[in-house]
Amino acid sequence: LGLSPATAYRFRVAAATSAGVDSYTEIVATTKPARPNPPTRLTGKFVSGSLVLDWEAPALNHGTPTEYIVYELLSDRRDSVSGGSTTFSVPTAWTPVAGRSYTFHVTATNGAGEGPAANVSVFMPVKTPGR
């Protein structure tokens, strides 16, 4: 039918038999919300020695995300950020090793569930002695 997510629709329903059509009853039904799209413009950068991920809220997000989930793939770690925030400072417990790349997935969630991931890989630079 091409119905939109999280939208109320009104239907008129009647029973029909060989004797005719009964009176109509109006029914209001709301479609379930859709899972959010992935966050956009996901980047990772080092700020004062800490790794920070930034992103923008999903386009056509089918409602405001209630939470973002950040996955670090190499160590299989995950953490969450409230839906109002679009920045994640990687915890010191996740301290990256110099000279290694790290891949992160960030997903948005809402009442319908977790949406698909946006991905970014970040290389932890090796410090040059004396700098």
C-alpha positions in Angstrom: 0.0 0.0 0.0 2.9 2.4 0.3 2.2 3.5 3.9 4.6 5.8 5.7 6.2 4.8 9.0 4.8 6.2 12.3 1.7 7.6 10.6 -1.9 7.3 11.6 -4.4 6.1 8.9 -8.2 6.0 9.0 -10.0 3.1 7.3 -13.7 2.4 6.8 -14.6 -1.2 7.1 -17.8 -3.0 6.4 -18.9 -6.7 6.1 -20.3 -7.6 2.8 -22.4 -10.7 2.1 -24.8 -11.8 -0.6 -27.5 -10.1 1.5 -25.7 -6.7 1.2 -23.3 -4.5 2.9 -23.4 -3.9 6.7 -22.8 -0.4 8.2 -19.3 0.9 8.1 -17.0 1.1 11.1 -14.1 3.6 11.2 -10.8 2.2 12.3 -7.7 4.3 13.1 -4.4 2.4 12.9 -0.9 3.8 13.3 2.0 2.2 11.4 5.1 1.3 13.4 8.1 3.7 13.3 10.9 2.8 11.0 14.5 2.2 12.2 16.7 5.2 11.7 19.1 5.6 8.8 22.8 5.5 9.6 24.5 8.7 10.9 26.2 10.8 8.3 29.6 12.4 8.0 31.2 10.1 10.5 34.8 11.2 11.2 37.5 10.3 13.7 40.3 12.6 14.8 42.8 13.0 17.6 42.2 16.0 19.9 44.8 16.6 22.6 45.9 13.0 22.5 42.4 11.6 22.7 40.4 10.0 19.9 37.1 11.7 19.2 34.4 10.5 16.8 31.9 13.0 15.4 28.9 12.5 13.1 25.6 14.2 12.0 22.2 12.9 12.9 20.7 10.6 10.2 18.9 12.1 7.3 15.3 11.0 7.0 15.7 9.5 10.5 12.0 8.5 11.0 12.1 10.3 14.4 14.8 11.6 16.6 17.3 8.9 17.6 17.1 8.0 21.3 20.7 6.7 21.4 23.8 6.1 19.3 25.8 2.9 19.7 29.5 3.0 19.0 31.3 -0.3 18.2 35.1 -0.7 18.0 35.7 -3.7 15.9 39.2 -4.8 16.7 38.5 -5.3 20.5 34.8 -6.0 20.1 33.9 -3.1 22.5 30.8 -1.0 22.5 29.4 2.0 24.2 26.3 4.2 23.9 25.7 7.9 23.6 22.4 9.7 24.2 20.4 10.6 21.1 21.0 14.3 21.6 24.8 14.0 21.3 26.8 13.5 18.1 30.3 13.2 19.6 32.0 10.3 21.3 35.3 10.5 23.1 36.9 7.1 23.0 37.4 5.9 26.7 40.9 5.6 28.0 40.2 1.9 28.6 40.1 1.6 24.8 43.5 3.3 24.4 44.6 2.8 20.9 48.0 1.4 20.1 50.3 3.6 18.1 50.8 2.6 14.4 47.5 0.7 14.2 44.2 1.4 12.4 40.9 1.1 14.3 37.5 0.7 12.7 34.4 2.0 14.3 30.7 1.5 13.5 28.1 4.0 14.8 24.4 3.2 14.6 21.3 5.2 15.6 18.4 3.7 17.6 14.8 4.6 18.2 11.6 2.9 19.3 11.8 0.6 16.2 15.3 -0.6 16.9 18.8 -0.2 15.8 19.5 1.1 12.2 22.4 0.3 9.9 25.9 1.4 10.7 28.1 4.2 9.4 31.8 3.2 9.4 35.1 5.0 9.9 38.7 3.8 10.2 41.2 5.8 12.2 44.9 5.4 12.2 46.7 6.0 15.5 49.9 7.8 14.6 53.3 6.9 15.9 54.8 9.7 18.0 58.0 11.0 16.6 60.7 11.3 19.4 61.4 14.9 20.3 58.1 16.2 19.1 
